[in-house]
């Protein structure tokens, strides 16, 4: 929502999303549930009934770019990823650092 220009405020266990054109106009609100998620009820534009609402659950998750490239390249080991980056063989591949963590998928595969 922030990427689309909306203002988002988290206060008193409520997420408030303001219209991107008029900051004072509330676009949507969601109360935090026990699992720390914010179920968002947005009016369904295609539905003929004006009071109909659909529920959307949004969750943000940050993924380390090293692990993201490990997954993108089919669980390629970090040394090989670093070699690809150093030789410039993959466009957009950032500087890869070796991780001390172990990938669960790689463990199961071995």
C-alpha positions in Angstrom: 0.0 0.0 0.0 2.8 2.4 0.8 4.4 1.6 -2.5 1.2 2.8 -4.2 1.3 6.1 -2.4 -1.1 5.4 0.5 -0.3 6.6 4.0 -0.3 3.7 6.5 -0.5 4.1 10.3 -0.2 1.5 13.0 -1.5 2.6 16.4 -3.4 1.0 19.3 -3.5 -2.4 17.5 -5.2 -0.9 14.4 -3.8 -0.4 11.0 -5.3 2.6 9.2 -4.7 3.2 5.5 -5.4 6.7 4.2 -6.3 7.6 0.6 -3.3 8.6 -1.5 -5.1 11.7 -2.8 -6.6 12.9 0.4 -4.5 11.9 3.5 -7.4 12.7 5.9 -9.8 10.3 4.2 -9.6 6.7 5.6 -9.4 4.1 2.8 -9.5 1.1 5.1 -8.9 -0.1 8.7 -7.9 -3.4 10.1 -7.7 -4.5 13.8 -4.8 -6.7 14.8 -5.7 -10.3 15.5 -4.1 -12.6 18.1 -1.7 -13.9 15.6 -0.5 -10.4 14.8 -2.1 -10.3 11.4 -4.3 -7.5 10.1 -7.3 -8.9 8.1 -8.3 -6.2 5.7 -12.0 -5.8 4.6 -12.2 -3.9 1.3 -15.4 -3.2 -0.6 -15.7 -5.5 -3.6 -16.0 -3.2 -6.7 -17.3 -5.8 -9.0 -20.1 -6.9 -6.7 -23.5 -5.3 -7.4 -24.3 -5.0 -3.7 -22.7 -1.9 -2.3 -22.4 -3.4 1.2 -20.6 -6.5 0.1 -17.0 -6.8 1.4 -14.2 -9.3 0.8 -11.5 -10.2 3.3 -7.9 -9.9 2.3 -5.0 -10.9 4.6 -1.7 -9.2 3.9 1.6 -10.2 5.4 5.0 -8.7 4.8 8.1 -10.9 5.0 11.6 -9.8 4.5 13.9 -12.3 2.8 17.7 -12.0 2.8 18.9 -11.4 -0.8 21.5 -14.2 -0.4 18.8 -16.7 0.4 16.5 -15.3 -2.3 19.2 -16.0 -5.0 20.0 -19.4 -3.4 16.3 -20.3 -4.0 16.1 -18.7 -7.4 19.0 -20.6 -8.7 17.6 -24.0 -7.6 19.4 -24.2 -4.2 22.9 -23.5 -5.7 25.6 -23.4 -3.0 26.9 -20.0 -1.9 30.4 -20.5 -3.2 29.0 -21.0 -6.7 26.7 -18.0 -6.4 29.7 -15.9 -5.4 31.6 -17.2 -8.4 28.7 -16.3 -10.7 28.6 -12.8 -9.2 32.4 -12.2 -9.4 32.5 -13.3 -13.1 29.5 -11.2 -14.0 27.6 -14.2 -15.4 24.2 -13.3 -14.0 22.7 -9.8 -14.5 21.4 -8.2 -11.3 23.1 -10.7 -8.9 24.2 -8.7 -5.8 27.3 -9.3 -3.7 26.7 -12.8 -2.2 27.9 -13.6 1.3 28.3 -17.1 2.6 25.7 -17.9 5.3 26.2 -19.9 8.5 22.6 -21.1 8.3 21.6 -24.3 6.5 18.7 -24.5 4.0 16.0 -27.0 5.1 15.4 -28.0 1.5 19.1 -28.7 0.9 19.2 -30.8 4.1 16.2 -32.9 3.0 17.7 -33.3 -0.5 21.0 -34.7 0.9 
